[in-house]
Amino acid sequence: MAIARPSAIGASWISAEQGAGWLQIELPETAAIDCVIWARDRDGAFHDRLATRYKIEVSTDSAHWQQVSASDD
């Protein structure tokens, strides 16, 4: 698991595994998320690390997960 680190331009994370990897973000309280924006790294060092297949799951207890979006949608 990796955690996105906040920065001056928002939170960012790059997988160390080409074609794989996952990220869990823990929010301090339940929140509505309107969108997720995918982008390449701003320095251009990882041209192969753009998400093309994904699934987004949510949980209120870190034990029971519900898929709310996927690249197949």
TIPAMI-553240 format. One record per residue: x, y, z of N, C-alpha, C, CB in turn; residue number from 1; residue in three letters. Coordinates in nm, 4 decimals. Glycine has a CB too. Layout:
N
- n_u / n_v / n_w / ca_u / ca_v / ca_w / c_u / c_v / c_w / cb_u / cb_v / cb_w / num / residuo
- X / Y / Z / X / Y / Z / X / Y / Z / X / Y / Z / NUM / ala $
...
REM end
This chain:
73
- n_u / n_v / n_w / ca_u / ca_v / ca_w / c_u / c_v / c_w / cb_u / cb_v / cb_w / num / residuo
- 0.0843 / -0.1176 / 0.0000 / 0.0000 / 0.0000 / 0.0000 / 0.0884 / 0.1233 / 0.0000 / -0.0957 / 0.0001 / 0.1212 / 1 / met $
- 0.0413 / 0.2279 / -0.0635 / 0.1108 / 0.3560 / -0.0639 / 0.0118 / 0.4643 / -0.0255 / 0.1748 / 0.3856 / -0.2026 / 2 / ala $
- 0.0623 / 0.5703 / 0.0297 / -0.0222 / 0.6823 / 0.0694 / 0.0150 / 0.8037 / -0.0160 / -0.0064 / 0.7138 / 0.2222 / 3 / ile $
- -0.0853 / 0.8712 / -0.0692 / -0.0596 / 0.9944 / -0.1453 / -0.0130 / 1.1016 / -0.0482 / -0.1875 / 1.0416 / -0.2234 / 4 / ala $
- 0.0874 / 1.1731 / -0.0870 / 0.1430 / 1.2784 / -0.0020 / 0.0933 / 1.4148 / -0.0484 / 0.2975 / 1.2742 / -0.0033 / 5 / arg $
- 0.0356 / 1.4947 / 0.0413 / -0.0088 / 1.6286 / 0.0029 / 0.1094 / 1.7155 / -0.0385 / -0.0851 / 1.6950 / 0.1183 / 6 / pro $
- 0.0873 / 1.8034 / -0.1320 / 0.1905 / 1.8972 / -0.1739 / 0.1231 / 2.0293 / -0.2092 / 0.2726 / 1.8413 / -0.2949 / 7 / ser $
- 0.2006 / 2.1247 / -0.2552 / 0.1459 / 2.2555 / -0.2908 / 0.0455 / 2.2466 / -0.4051 / 0.2581 / 2.3502 / -0.3286 / 8 / ala $
- 0.0571 / 2.1417 / -0.4898 / -0.0352 / 2.1294 / -0.6030 / -0.1387 / 2.0200 / -0.5816 / 0.0420 / 2.1018 / -0.7302 / 9 / ile $
- -0.1510 / 1.9696 / -0.4609 / -0.2461 / 1.8638 / -0.4316 / -0.1741 / 1.7393 / -0.3868 / -0.3326 / 1.8339 / -0.5527 / 10 / gly $
- -0.2386 / 1.6244 / -0.3960 / -0.1770 / 1.4984 / -0.3570 / -0.1321 / 1.4239 / -0.4815 / -0.2747 / 1.4123 / -0.2739 / 11 / ala $
- -0.0188 / 1.3559 / -0.4708 / 0.0292 / 1.2803 / -0.5858 / 0.0900 / 1.1490 / -0.5399 / 0.1318 / 1.3620 / -0.6661 / 12 / ser $
- 0.0933 / 1.0523 / -0.6319 / 0.1490 / 0.9208 / -0.6058 / 0.1840 / 0.8565 / -0.7386 / 0.0500 / 0.8325 / -0.5252 / 13 / trp $
- 0.2973 / 0.7888 / -0.7447 / 0.3393 / 0.7168 / -0.8646 / 0.3709 / 0.5744 / -0.8237 / 0.4627 / 0.7849 / -0.9333 / 14 / ile $
- 0.3144 / 0.4771 / -0.8936 / 0.3403 / 0.3368 / -0.8644 / 0.4854 / 0.3021 / -0.8911 / 0.2488 / 0.2472 / -0.9467 / 15 / ser $
- 0.5422 / 0.2213 / -0.8043 / 0.6782 / 0.1713 / -0.8249 / 0.6769 / 0.0500 / -0.9171 / 0.7439 / 0.1352 / -0.6902 / 16 / ala $
- 0.5576 / -0.0014 / -0.9489 / 0.5430 / -0.1205 / -1.0313 / 0.4819 / -0.0830 / -1.1657 / 0.4564 / -0.2264 / -0.9598 / 17 / glu $
- 0.5537 / -0.1072 / -1.2726 / 0.4982 / -0.0797 / -1.4050 / 0.3794 / -0.1719 / -1.4293 / 0.6059 / -0.0980 / -1.5159 / 18 / gln $
- 0.2654 / -0.1147 / -1.4648 / 0.1461 / -0.1929 / -1.4938 / 0.0733 / -0.2453 / -1.3715 / 0.1822 / -0.3063 / -1.5798 / 19 / gly $
- 0.1105 / -0.1998 / -1.2534 / 0.0462 / -0.2494 / -1.1306 / 0.0525 / -0.1406 / -1.0235 / 0.1150 / -0.3811 / -1.0798 / 20 / ala $
- 0.0114 / -0.1779 / -0.9053 / 0.0160 / -0.0869 / -0.7917 / -0.1228 / -0.0469 / -0.7483 / 0.0972 / 0.0363 / -0.8254 / 21 / gly $
- -0.1316 / -0.0056 / -0.6237 / -0.2595 / 0.0430 / -0.5731 / -0.2344 / 0.1449 / -0.4642 / -0.3465 / -0.0730 / -0.5201 / 22 / trp $
- -0.3370 / 0.2208 / -0.4349 / -0.3266 / 0.3327 / -0.3422 / -0.4492 / 0.3347 / -0.2535 / -0.3111 / 0.4667 / -0.4176 / 23 / leu $
- -0.4284 / 0.3566 / -0.1251 / -0.5390 / 0.3730 / -0.0310 / -0.5265 / 0.5105 / 0.0318 / -0.5391 / 0.2606 / 0.0783 / 24 / gln $
- -0.6340 / 0.5863 / 0.0276 / -0.6365 / 0.7204 / 0.0865 / -0.7345 / 0.7174 / 0.2029 / -0.6770 / 0.8300 / -0.0195 / 25 / ile $
- -0.6869 / 0.7524 / 0.3202 / -0.7722 / 0.7560 / 0.4386 / -0.8086 / 0.9003 / 0.4700 / -0.7021 / 0.6894 / 0.5598 / 26 / glu $
- -0.9373 / 0.9286 / 0.4675 / -0.9868 / 1.0623 / 0.4987 / -1.0272 / 1.0662 / 0.6465 / -1.1076 / 1.1008 / 0.4060 / 27 / leu $
- -1.0177 / 1.1815 / 0.7121 / -1.0493 / 1.1892 / 0.8544 / -1.1974 / 1.1705 / 0.8854 / -1.0040 / 1.3207 / 0.9084 / 28 / pro $
- -1.2814 / 1.1894 / 0.7863 / -1.4257 / 1.1692 / 0.8054 / -1.4886 / 1.1371 / 0.6701 / -1.4932 / 1.2960 / 0.8699 / 29 / glu $
- -1.6104 / 1.0871 / 0.6720 / -1.6822 / 1.0557 / 0.5487 / -1.6951 / 1.1825 / 0.4649 / -1.8224 / 0.9950 / 0.5794 / 30 / thr $
- -1.6693 / 1.1691 / 0.3346 / -1.6734 / 1.2856 / 0.2454 / -1.7261 / 1.2443 / 0.1087 / -1.5329 / 1.3499 / 0.2319 / 31 / ala $
- -1.7884 / 1.3375 / 0.0401 / -1.8314 / 1.3155 / -0.0979 / -1.7135 / 1.3465 / -0.1901 / -1.9563 / 1.4041 / -0.1337 / 32 / ala $
- -1.6877 / 1.2573 / -0.2851 / -1.5819 / 1.2786 / -0.3840 / -1.6494 / 1.2905 / -0.5188 / -1.4754 / 1.1622 / -0.3829 / 33 / ile $
- -1.6348 / 1.4053 / -0.5816 / -1.7023 / 1.4319 / -0.7085 / -1.6271 / 1.3788 / -0.8288 / -1.7235 / 1.5788 / -0.7248 / 34 / asp $
- -1.4932 / 1.3762 / -0.8213 / -1.4165 / 1.3286 / -0.9356 / -1.2756 / 1.2891 / -0.8933 / -1.4110 / 1.4357 / -1.0448 / 35 / cys $
- -1.2125 / 1.2089 / -0.9761 / -1.0730 / 1.1717 / -0.9619 / -1.0061 / 1.2113 / -1.0925 / -1.0548 / 1.0174 / -0.9301 / 36 / val $
- -0.8942 / 1.2812 / -1.0857 / -0.8248 / 1.3275 / -1.2055 / -0.6957 / 1.2489 / -1.2215 / -0.7960 / 1.4798 / -1.1982 / 37 / ile $
- -0.6830 / 1.1798 / -1.3356 / -0.5620 / 1.1041 / -1.3670 / -0.4682 / 1.1931 / -1.4469 / -0.5955 / 0.9738 / -1.4457 / 38 / trp $
- -0.3402 / 1.1855 / -1.4192 / -0.2420 / 1.2627 / -1.4951 / -0.1055 / 1.1956 / -1.4855 / -0.2346 / 1.4087 / -1.4436 / 39 / ala $
- -0.0183 / 1.2285 / -1.5770 / 0.1203 / 1.1807 / -1.5705 / 0.1952 / 1.2640 / -1.4663 / 0.1907 / 1.1899 / -1.7112 / 40 / arg $
- 0.3120 / 1.2159 / -1.4246 / 0.3874 / 1.2926 / -1.3265 / 0.4334 / 1.4254 / -1.3856 / 0.5076 / 1.2120 / -1.2766 / 41 / asp $
- 0.4329 / 1.5291 / -1.3043 / 0.4607 / 1.6643 / -1.3546 / 0.6035 / 1.6833 / -1.4024 / 0.4314 / 1.7649 / -1.2479 / 42 / arg $
- 0.6975 / 1.5978 / -1.3574 / 0.8368 / 1.6094 / -1.4002 / 0.8652 / 1.5312 / -1.5279 / 0.9286 / 1.5617 / -1.2900 / 43 / asp $
- 0.7711 / 1.4469 / -1.5713 / 0.7881 / 1.3698 / -1.6937 / 0.8865 / 1.2541 / -1.6828 / 0.8320 / 1.4598 / -1.8018 / 44 / gly $
- 0.9138 / 1.2094 / -1.5615 / 1.0114 / 1.1015 / -1.5414 / 0.9509 / 0.9627 / -1.5613 / 1.0707 / 1.1110 / -1.4021 / 45 / ala $
- 0.8190 / 0.9504 / -1.5505 / 0.7547 / 0.8191 / -1.5560 / 0.6485 / 0.8165 / -1.6648 / 0.6924 / 0.7833 / -1.4200 / 46 / phe $
- 0.6877 / 0.8099 / -1.7900 / 0.5942 / 0.8130 / -1.9020 / 0.5039 / 0.6899 / -1.9087 / 0.6704 / 0.8259 / -2.0307 / 47 / his $
- 0.5426 / 0.5817 / -1.8403 / 0.4656 / 0.4572 / -1.8447 / 0.3725 / 0.4418 / -1.7253 / 0.5592 / 0.3387 / -1.8511 / 48 / asp $
- 0.3496 / 0.5441 / -1.6468 / 0.2731 / 0.5296 / -1.5239 / 0.1384 / 0.6014 / -1.5247 / 0.3538 / 0.5794 / -1.4103 / 49 / arg $
- 0.0660 / 0.5978 / -1.6347 / -0.0676 / 0.6553 / -1.6403 / -0.1694 / 0.5423 / -1.6265 / -0.0894 / 0.7350 / -1.7732 / 50 / leu $
- -0.2638 / 0.5594 / -1.5375 / -0.3649 / 0.4557 / -1.5150 / -0.4521 / 0.4384 / -1.6395 / -0.4527 / 0.4908 / -1.3925 / 51 / ala $
- -0.4590 / 0.3171 / -1.6913 / -0.5467 / 0.2879 / -1.8044 / -0.6559 / 0.1896 / -1.7645 / -0.4659 / 0.2320 / -1.9221 / 52 / thr $
- -0.6291 / 0.1060 / -1.6660 / -0.7298 / 0.0162 / -1.6095 / -0.7295 / 0.0391 / -1.4591 / -0.7010 / -0.1355 / -1.6455 / 53 / arg $
- -0.8466 / 0.0595 / -1.4025 / -0.8547 / 0.0905 / -1.2605 / -0.9904 / 0.0513 / -1.2049 / -0.8284 / 0.2389 / -1.2362 / 54 / tyr $
- -0.9986 / 0.0460 / -1.0732 / -1.1265 / 0.0397 / -1.0051 / -1.1141 / 0.1250 / -0.8798 / -1.1673 / -0.1082 / -0.9710 / 55 / lys $
- -1.2225 / 0.1911 / -0.8459 / -1.2268 / 0.2756 / -0.7275 / -1.3270 / 0.2131 / -0.6321 / -1.2652 / 0.4240 / -0.7628 / 56 / ile $
- -1.2812 / 0.1881 / -0.5104 / -1.3642 / 0.1283 / -0.4075 / -1.3673 / 0.2212 / -0.2863 / -1.3117 / -0.0128 / -0.3684 / 57 / glu $
- -1.4767 / 0.2173 / -0.2130 / -1.4908 / 0.2990 / -0.0923 / -1.5282 / 0.2104 / 0.0256 / -1.5971 / 0.4099 / -0.1126 / 58 / val $
- -1.4917 / 0.2581 / 0.1446 / -1.5226 / 0.1860 / 0.2665 / -1.5313 / 0.2850 / 0.3822 / -1.4166 / 0.0768 / 0.2948 / 59 / ser $
- -1.6167 / 0.2564 / 0.4769 / -1.6234 / 0.3395 / 0.5973 / -1.5529 / 0.2726 / 0.7151 / -1.7692 / 0.3690 / 0.6335 / 60 / thr $
- -1.5088 / 0.1458 / 0.6951 / -1.4452 / 0.0738 / 0.8064 / -1.3153 / 0.0019 / 0.7681 / -1.5420 / -0.0267 / 0.8625 / 61 / asp $
- -1.2692 / 0.0181 / 0.6470 / -1.1471 / -0.0465 / 0.5942 / -1.1554 / -0.1992 / 0.5928 / -1.0268 / -0.0043 / 0.6768 / 62 / ser $
- -1.2740 / -0.2526 / 0.6088 / -1.2925 / -0.3984 / 0.6046 / -1.3900 / -0.4389 / 0.4945 / -1.3429 / -0.4497 / 0.7403 / 63 / ala $
- -1.4945 / -0.3614 / 0.4758 / -1.5971 / -0.3907 / 0.3760 / -1.5903 / -0.2833 / 0.2671 / -1.7401 / -0.3963 / 0.4412 / 64 / his $
- -1.5616 / -0.3264 / 0.1438 / -1.5387 / -0.2336 / 0.0331 / -1.6472 / -0.2456 / -0.0721 / -1.4024 / -0.2585 / -0.0300 / 65 / trp $
- -1.6838 / -0.1327 / -0.1336 / -1.7828 / -0.1285 / -0.2405 / -1.7215 / -0.0576 / -0.3603 / -1.9134 / -0.0571 / -0.1941 / 66 / gln $
- -1.7251 / -0.1229 / -0.4758 / -1.6740 / -0.0600 / -0.5972 / -1.7723 / 0.0454 / -0.6452 / -1.6488 / -0.1651 / -0.7077 / 67 / gln $
- -1.7223 / 0.1664 / -0.6717 / -1.8092 / 0.2751 / -0.7174 / -1.7750 / 0.3211 / -0.8585 / -1.8000 / 0.3926 / -0.6221 / 68 / val $
- -1.6608 / 0.2797 / -0.9110 / -1.6232 / 0.3156 / -1.0464 / -1.5138 / 0.2210 / -1.0943 / -1.5763 / 0.4629 / -1.0538 / 69 / ser $
- -1.5029 / 0.2074 / -1.2276 / -1.3980 / 0.1235 / -1.2848 / -1.3725 / 0.1674 / -1.4293 / -1.4374 / -0.0277 / -1.2784 / 70 / ala $
- -1.2599 / 0.1277 / -1.4820 / -1.2265 / 0.1631 / -1.6193 / -1.3218 / 0.0988 / -1.7187 / -1.0840 / 0.1223 / -1.6508 / 71 / ser $
- -1.3938 / -0.0027 / -1.6777 / -1.4907 / -0.0682 / -1.7652 / -1.6249 / 0.0033 / -1.7706 / -1.5116 / -0.2095 / -1.7205 / 72 / asp $
- -1.6459 / 0.1033 / -1.6852 / -1.7749 / 0.1767 / -1.6808 / -1.7972 / 0.2545 / -1.8073 / -1.7800 / 0.2718 / -1.5611 / 73 / asp $
REM end
